[in-house]
Every structure is written in structure tokens, then in C-alpha cells.
């Protein structure tokens, strides 16, 4: 498995959106500024995320994006899959017909399939809310927001 910047950026942007949506929709420009991700790249990612039902968009002044459901209901795996990332670590793309030119399974096919399944399961078990609850994520978000004019994140009193 090679998780490309597409999957990484999608998860980062969705986490940013989750952390900063208390006061309404969040613009992609705000996410772009905080996360140093190209605005045009975010537009491409959010188009896919919207088509997969993970976010909804609001047009006009004060518009932007918001989550389509609660952060605890959005698994990290669903974000990665929404932007066409593949969590398969086999060389054959999990081909049922075979891994090599003989159209037979390779010696280590089951090993890589098991790893793919464990990665999928691991990412299925982590929600955006799980990430939002991590103290190190909260600290980074606070630092990023302090660099912007209007801080929108609600931090717990414990910080």
C-alpha cells in the first residue's frame, strides 16, 4: 500500500473541517491557509468527498463546507476511499485470477492480503472524532488557528 498525498491531504482537510466547523461552514481557503494545501487541490478532493456524501457545501457569503454527519460517524478509511485511494498492499491488486504472469497466486499473496485487511480494519476503527479527541491534535490545531485572524476552534478547558 502506498498512501499518496491525496489520501493524506483528504484526511488532514477533513480533520481541519471537523475542528473548525462550530461556527458554521468552513471555506476551503481557510483550510488551505491552515494546512498549506493548494486551494485547487482541495477543490478536487472536496468534490470527491461531496460526491461520496461525507461533506455538504453551502454557496454564497458565509458559505463553505461542513460535515454531512457527526464526526464519530465518519471513519478515516471512508475518507481515504472517497478520494480513490487503495488500501490494498498486494502487487496484484487483489486479483482473484492470480498474481503473476502464470495467472496463479504468488507465494506471499495471503500475507499481503492479511496486511491489507488489517490496515483496512485499523482505519475503519478510527473516526474523525477519535482524532479530534487527541490532545496533540488539539494543540496543533490551536497553534494553526492562532496564526489566523479569527480563531474558530473551541478548546477544552484542560489546555
N, C-alpha and C positions, 0 to 999 in steps of 0.2 A: 504494500500500500504506500502510495505517495500522496500525502495530503498536500495539495498545492495551495498557493496563496488565495485562490478562490474560496476554498473551504475555510481557511484560517480567517480571512477578512470577513466572510459572511458571519461566522461565529462572533468575532470581535464586534462587528457592527450591530448585530442583534443584541449582544450583551450591553453595548452602549445605549441602544434604544431602550432596553428594559430599565436601565439605571436612571435614565433621564426623561422618562415619559410621565412623571407625576403631574406635570403642569400642562399636559396636552400633547399633541403631535410634535414630533421631533423632525427637524429638517435634515436632509442628507448633508447639507452644507455644514451644519453643526457637528454631525458625526465625522465628516471629512476633516474638519479642523481639529477635533479632539484626537482622532485616531490616525491622522496623517495617511488617509486613504484617498486616492483620487476620486473626485466627485463623479466623473463619468463612469468609473469602475463601480462605485456604489450604486449608481443608477441601474447598471446592468444587473448587479446582484439583487437589488430590491425588486426589480421587475420579475425575476425568477421567484423570489421569496413571496411576492404578492400572488403570483400565479399558483403557487403551492398552498396558499391560504395561511401563511404564517404571519403576514403583516397586512394592514389595510392602509390606504392612502387617503388623505384629505387635501383637496385643492384649495387654492385661494390664500388670502392673507392669514397667517397663523396656521397654515396647513403643514403637512409633513406626513410622517408615518407613525403608526402605533402598532402594537402587537394585536393580533386578531383574537388571541385568547390569553389567559393568565400565564405568567412566566413558568409556573410549576407544571404547566401542561405542554410545554414545548421542549422536547428532548434535543440535545446537541446533535444527535445523529440525524434528526429530521431537518435541521438547518443545513448540514453538510450535504445530505441527499438532495435537498431542494435546489442546490446550485450545481447539480450534476457531478458531484464528487463521488468517487467509487471507493468503498471501504474494503474491496477485495485485494488480498495480497498475493493471490496465486498469479503465476505467469500466464496462465491460460484464460484468465477472466472467468474462472469457474466453469469452464466449458464442460458440458455433460458428455460430449463425444470424446474428448481426450485432450491431453496437454501438449503432445509433441507431433511431429510430422507423421508418425505412425498411427495417429488418431487414437492413442492409448494414454492412459493416465501415467503421469511421471511418478517416479519413486517417492517424492515428497509431497504429492498433491494433498493428501489428507492432513499433513502437518500444517500447510499453508491455509487450508480450508478451516481448520480448527482455530488458527490465529485470527483469520478474518471474522469468524463468528464471535470470538472473544472481544475483539475490537468493537464490533457492532453492538454487542451486549453491553459493554462498558459505556459506550456513548449513548445508548438507549436509556441507561440508568442515571444519566446526569441531565438535569433540566437547567433552563436559564435561571430559575430561582435558586437552585443549588449553587450556581456560580455567583449570583448576587449576594448570597449569604456569607461568602468567604471574606474574611477580614482583609486579606491582601488585595482582593479585587476592589473592595470599598475604598481602601487607601489610595490605590492607583486612580480610581475614578475621581476621588476628591481632589487629587493633585491636578488631574487633567481639567477638571471643571474650574479650579481656582485660576487657571490661565485664561479662561474665557470671562467675558464681562459679567454675564448673568449666571450664577451658579444655580442649577436646577435640581441637583440631586439632594435627596433627604438622607442625611447620615444618621446612624444610630447615636444615641447619647453616649455610648461607651467609648467613642473615639475622642 
